Amino acid sequence: MGESADPIVATDEEGVSSVRSMKVAATLARKGGDEFAKPGKLVEVRFVRGQSLSLTASRLLALMILTAGGDAWRDIPHRMRKADIRRGHKGNERIVDMLEELHRTLFAEDDKSWRGKRATKRFSLIQASWEEVEDGDKETGWIEWQFTPDARRLIQESQTYAVMNRQAVLGFRSAYSLKLYEEGALRLHRRQPVWKVDMVGLRAALGIDPDKYADFAQLRRKVLLVAKSEIDQLAHFTVEWVEIRRGRAVAELEFRFAPKDAPAQIETVDELARHSAGRQPRRDGTVESVSVDAADALPQVDIRALVSNVAEKLAAPDREVRAKFAVFPSGSVKYGAEEFYAVGKASGGGWDVDLIAEAYRKEMGDRLLRLSGTKLERSWKGFCEAYFARRGRP
């Protein structure tokens, strides 16, 4: 069968892999925050027929990749606190179940046999794991794991990657939603927002059992519509699909992923910051509105003072010292607003950044007065990506 030895990976003087996905992962890890890179080969690896990962195990695998960061390709153990996995659950029993599920789940890829014939290679992603045994009732401790040589090989071969958000990954309530989210994030960063796949390939990619949802109407209702509603609410993009039929049966699906515009990006950031308890009603539009009594409302004079204060800050010369992403500049982003210029340069697809900035100001209007920090950064980045997606390269 295929060689099991790890291929040699070039590194720079700091020991960072020269593979693009690992360089991005290392950069995001140094930056901190919720974004992390998942290598494209790991996104596209398919489940063995009849096997898939549960939602909790899929989340754990994503957290493992996030934690390993730019070192995921190395033949070394990686470590994570149990508290970072539990998310409020007091016991660690579920961690044991998730680890064992990751060990026994098999993945598949096309390969060659020792005779040069077409073959299917089956392998797992986790080689070994260690779980600290707590003393008494202490709910602390760490887990440790190593990726298999096959997993490291896929990571090393990945020149593309999906940039994902940790809060979005933990927010999904369907394993199918999470897998489709990964597929969309990968294709958007490839600048190839369309994914055309037949039904066999879709089931293998999302881990849908061949005997489950045999009727496409069920698959549409139980898998696709659920995934779409969650992705549209929690991801930095939206998803649509076209059903391609042969006769009366659906033979293929063509998914299209589109980056959200600036206002939608802000709503997504706000949603990820909210408690998940009310997420379903907010998605369905069934949240009850609360009216504010006139006596409790902020006096009109105070509102005018607040707006005036914010307007003065916005009109301040861009050359003054200020915190990063504190306020969107009123003039050119090339001078005195380097952080905005860097985002526009990286995400704008070659368009003039000041041209994008002018379009951004027009679309956002007064809403720019209420944005700062992370929300402003993500809104600006999302608008740049959408600007490029709509117009193509200049």
Beta strands, then each sheet from edge to edge (+ up, - down):
strand 1: 35-39
strand 2: 46-47
strand 3: 78-81
strand 4: 107-112
strand 5: 118-123
strand 6: 126-131
strand 7: 142-147
strand 8: 161-165
strand 9: 194-198
strand 10: 237-246
strand 11: 249-259
sheet 1: 1+ 8-
sheet 2: 2+ 4- 5+
sheet 3: 3+ 7- 6+
sheet 4: 9+ 11- 10+
end
